[in-house]
């Protein structure tokens, strides 16, 4: 009876340690994860979400974590490695939200709508808030929670626990995703930048033809109206393009890290 109890206690303790090691990576991801890691989400809610994802992911990755539960030294090493890996993975996914913020900022500055109304949360133009809110809504509707659980499980194959990832691979991996985020941001903001260029060129030609006309007073309302109409047309198309890019990142989030 005592032997059975001892075996059961050892099994439970190893499972608890393995769950704690999984929580280290998942908690770091949850701190910056799109949708779940927003500043408007209370810390207690983030903690509950991290525990829920741990309960889902830990049974699938237990074979990779159990060898690290045999001693105190591997556990202390995992405090650094798992947190670093989780934070790196979360930041890669967070770059897709930053792409929406950059696109909204460029569009707002190009169309002189950067100070239109006010918005709470993070300090950024209203267009950025619209893009971010729409993108997060689309991501949640597309099953972001399921895709994140898949990514977390696969991350233990791409980045084994208990070891620091290769710095060169991580550098190339991060640089590639940053470049993709900037390219996506410029693509989303391109209609507004092009429209602003055409508007300013036309305004300059009118000013040269009729110097006595106050083109700034005439053109400002037209610019605002045109920007709002362009936003109504381009935002749905841009968000659909962003969702496709985000799903592509979730399909292959590791790239050169694998």
C-alpha positions as CSV (number, residue, x, y, z in Angstrom):
1,X,0.0,0.0,0.0
2,X,2.8,2.4,0.9
3,X,4.6,1.6,-2.4
4,X,1.4,2.4,-4.4
5,X,1.0,5.6,-2.5
6,X,4.6,6.6,-3.1
7,X,4.4,5.9,-6.9
8,X,1.1,7.8,-7.0
9,X,2.7,10.8,-5.2
10,X,5.7,10.7,-7.5
11,X,3.5,10.7,-10.5
12,X,1.4,13.6,-9.3
13,X,4.5,15.6,-8.3
14,X,6.1,15.1,-11.8
15,X,2.8,16.1,-13.4
16,X,2.6,19.2,-11.3
17,X,6.2,20.2,-12.2
18,X,5.5,19.5,-15.9
19,X,2.4,21.7,-15.7
20,X,4.4,24.4,-14.1
21,X,7.0,24.3,-16.9
22,X,4.3,24.5,-19.5
23,X,2.8,27.4,-17.7
24,X,6.1,29.3,-17.9
25,X,6.0,29.3,-21.7
26,X,2.3,29.8,-22.0
27,X,2.2,32.6,-19.4
28,X,4.9,34.5,-21.3
29,X,3.0,34.1,-24.6
30,X,-0.2,35.2,-22.9
31,X,1.4,38.5,-21.7
32,X,1.6,39.8,-25.3
33,X,-0.7,37.5,-27.3
34,X,-3.1,39.4,-29.6
35,X,-6.6,39.6,-28.2
36,X,-5.8,37.8,-24.9
37,X,-2.8,40.0,-23.9
38,X,-4.2,43.4,-24.6
39,X,-3.7,46.2,-22.0
40,X,-7.5,46.4,-21.5
41,X,-7.7,42.8,-20.4
42,X,-7.3,42.6,-16.6
43,X,-4.3,40.7,-15.2
44,X,-6.5,38.2,-13.4
45,X,-8.3,37.3,-16.6
46,X,-4.9,36.8,-18.3
47,X,-3.9,34.5,-15.5
48,X,-7.1,32.4,-15.8
49,X,-6.6,32.2,-19.6
50,X,-3.0,31.1,-19.1
51,X,-4.1,28.4,-16.7
52,X,-6.8,27.3,-19.1
53,X,-4.3,27.1,-22.0
54,X,-1.9,25.2,-19.7
55,X,-4.6,22.6,-19.0
56,X,-5.1,22.1,-22.7
57,X,-1.5,22.1,-23.8
58,X,0.3,20.4,-20.9
59,X,-1.1,16.8,-21.6
60,X,0.1,17.0,-25.2
61,X,3.6,18.1,-24.4
62,X,4.1,16.1,-21.2
63,X,6.5,13.6,-22.8
64,X,8.9,16.5,-23.7
65,X,8.7,18.0,-20.2
66,X,8.8,14.9,-17.9
67,X,12.6,14.4,-18.4
68,X,13.1,17.9,-16.9
69,X,11.2,17.2,-13.7
70,X,13.8,14.9,-12.2
71,X,15.9,17.5,-10.5
72,X,16.0,21.1,-9.3
73,X,18.7,22.3,-11.8
74,X,16.7,21.6,-15.0
75,X,13.7,23.4,-13.4
76,X,15.7,26.5,-12.6
77,X,17.1,26.5,-16.2
78,X,13.6,26.3,-17.6
79,X,12.6,29.4,-15.6
80,X,14.8,31.3,-18.1
81,X,14.5,29.2,-21.3
82,X,10.7,28.7,-21.2
83,X,10.0,32.3,-20.4
84,X,12.3,33.5,-23.2
85,X,10.8,31.1,-25.8
86,X,7.3,32.1,-24.8
87,X,8.0,35.8,-25.0
88,X,9.7,35.4,-28.4
89,X,6.7,33.5,-29.8
90,X,4.2,36.0,-28.3
91,X,6.1,38.9,-29.8
92,X,6.1,37.3,-33.3
93,X,2.3,37.0,-33.1
94,X,2.1,40.5,-31.6
95,X,3.8,42.0,-34.7
96,X,0.7,41.4,-36.7
97,X,-1.2,43.8,-34.4
98,X,1.6,46.3,-34.6
99,X,1.2,46.1,-38.4
100,X,-2.4,47.3,-38.0
101,X,-1.3,50.1,-35.7
102,X,1.4,51.2,-38.1
103,X,-1.0,51.1,-41.1
104,X,-3.6,53.1,-39.2
105,X,-1.0,55.7,-38.2
106,X,0.3,56.1,-41.7
107,X,-3.2,56.4,-43.1
108,X,-4.3,58.9,-40.5
109,X,-1.2,61.1,-41.0
110,X,-1.7,61.0,-44.8
111,X,-5.3,62.0,-44.7
112,X,-5.1,64.5,-41.8
113,X,-7.3,62.5,-39.6
114,X,-4.8,61.6,-37.0
115,X,-6.6,63.8,-34.4
116,X,-10.1,62.9,-35.3
117,X,-12.1,62.3,-32.2
118,X,-10.5,60.4,-29.3
119,X,-10.0,56.8,-28.3
120,X,-9.1,55.1,-25.1
121,X,-6.5,52.4,-24.5
122,X,-3.1,52.7,-26.1
123,X,-2.2,56.1,-27.5
124,X,-2.6,55.9,-31.3
125,X,-4.8,57.5,-34.0
126,X,-8.4,56.5,-34.2
127,X,-7.8,54.7,-37.5
128,X,-5.4,52.4,-35.8
129,X,-8.0,51.7,-33.1
130,X,-10.5,50.8,-35.9
131,X,-8.0,48.6,-37.6
132,X,-6.9,46.8,-34.4
133,X,-10.5,46.3,-33.1
134,X,-11.6,45.0,-36.5
135,X,-8.6,42.7,-36.8
136,X,-9.0,41.3,-33.4
137,X,-12.7,40.6,-34.0
138,X,-11.9,38.8,-37.2
139,X,-9.1,36.8,-35.5
140,X,-11.5,35.7,-32.7
141,X,-14.2,34.8,-35.2
142,X,-11.6,32.7,-37.1
143,X,-10.9,30.6,-34.0
144,X,-7.8,32.3,-32.6
145,X,-7.9,30.3,-29.4
146,X,-7.7,27.0,-31.2
147,X,-4.9,28.1,-33.5
148,X,-2.9,29.4,-30.5
149,X,-3.2,26.1,-28.8
150,X,-1.9,24.4,-31.9
151,X,1.0,26.8,-32.1
152,X,1.9,26.3,-28.4
153,X,1.9,22.5,-28.8
154,X,4.0,22.6,-32.0
155,X,6.4,25.1,-30.4
156,X,7.8,22.2,-28.3
157,X,9.0,20.5,-31.5
158,X,10.5,23.7,-33.0
159,X,12.0,25.0,-29.7
160,X,12.6,22.1,-27.3
161,X,12.2,22.9,-23.6
162,X,15.2,23.3,-21.3
163,X,17.5,24.8,-23.9
164,X,18.1,28.3,-25.2
165,X,17.3,28.6,-28.9
166,X,20.2,29.3,-31.2
167,X,20.8,33.1,-31.3
168,X,21.4,33.2,-35.1
169,X,18.2,31.3,-35.9
170,X,16.2,33.5,-33.6
171,X,17.7,36.7,-35.1
172,X,16.8,35.6,-38.7
173,X,13.4,34.4,-37.5
174,X,12.6,37.7,-35.8
175,X,14.0,39.9,-38.6
176,X,11.9,38.0,-41.2
177,X,8.7,38.5,-39.2
178,X,9.5,42.2,-38.6
179,X,10.1,42.8,-42.3
180,X,6.8,41.0,-43.1
181,X,4.9,43.2,-40.6
182,X,6.3,46.4,-42.1
183,X,5.5,45.3,-45.6
184,X,2.0,44.4,-44.6
185,X,1.5,47.8,-42.9
186,X,2.7,49.7,-46.0
187,X,0.3,47.6,-48.1
188,X,-2.7,48.3,-45.9
189,X,-1.9,52.1,-45.8
190,X,-1.1,52.3,-49.6
191,X,-4.6,53.4,-50.7
192,X,-4.6,56.3,-48.3
193,X,-1.0,57.4,-49.1
194,X,-1.7,57.3,-52.9
195,X,-5.0,59.2,-52.4
196,X,-3.2,61.8,-50.3
197,X,-0.5,62.2,-52.9
198,X,-3.0,62.7,-55.7
199,X,-4.9,65.2,-53.6
200,X,-1.9,67.3,-52.8
201,X,-0.7,67.4,-56.4
202,X,-4.1,68.5,-57.5
203,X,-4.4,71.1,-54.8
204,X,-1.0,72.5,-55.8
205,X,-2.0,72.7,-59.5
206,X,-5.3,74.5,-58.5
207,X,-3.3,76.9,-56.3
208,X,-1.0,77.7,-59.1
209,X,-3.9,78.3,-61.5
210,X,-5.9,80.4,-59.1
211,X,-3.6,82.0,-56.5
212,X,-6.4,84.1,-55.1
213,X,-8.5,81.0,-54.2
214,X,-8.0,79.8,-50.6
215,X,-7.5,76.2,-51.6
216,X,-6.7,75.1,-48.1
217,X,-10.2,76.1,-46.8
218,X,-11.9,74.6,-49.8
219,X,-9.8,71.4,-49.9
220,X,-9.8,70.5,-46.2
221,X,-13.5,69.4,-46.1
222,X,-13.0,67.5,-49.3
223,X,-10.0,65.7,-47.9
224,X,-11.9,64.7,-44.8
225,X,-14.9,63.5,-46.7
226,X,-12.7,61.6,-49.2
227,X,-10.7,60.0,-46.4
228,X,-13.8,58.8,-44.6
229,X,-15.3,57.4,-47.9
230,X,-12.0,55.7,-48.7
231,X,-11.8,54.3,-45.1
232,X,-15.3,52.7,-45.6
233,X,-14.2,51.1,-48.8
234,X,-10.6,50.1,-48.1
235,X,-10.9,49.0,-44.4
236,X,-12.9,45.8,-45.1
237,X,-10.6,44.8,-47.9
238,X,-7.5,45.6,-45.9
239,X,-8.7,43.7,-42.9
240,X,-9.4,40.7,-45.1
241,X,-5.9,40.9,-46.4
242,X,-4.5,41.2,-42.9
243,X,-6.5,38.1,-41.8
244,X,-5.0,36.0,-44.6
245,X,-1.5,37.2,-43.6
246,X,-2.2,36.4,-39.9
247,X,-3.4,32.9,-40.7
248,X,-0.3,32.4,-42.8
249,X,1.8,33.3,-39.7
250,X,-0.2,30.9,-37.6
251,X,0.3,28.2,-40.2
252,X,4.1,28.6,-40.0
253,X,5.0,30.8,-37.0
254,X,8.5,29.5,-36.6
255,X,10.1,29.6,-40.0
256,X,13.8,29.4,-39.6
257,X,13.5,28.5,-36.0
258,X,12.4,25.0,-36.8
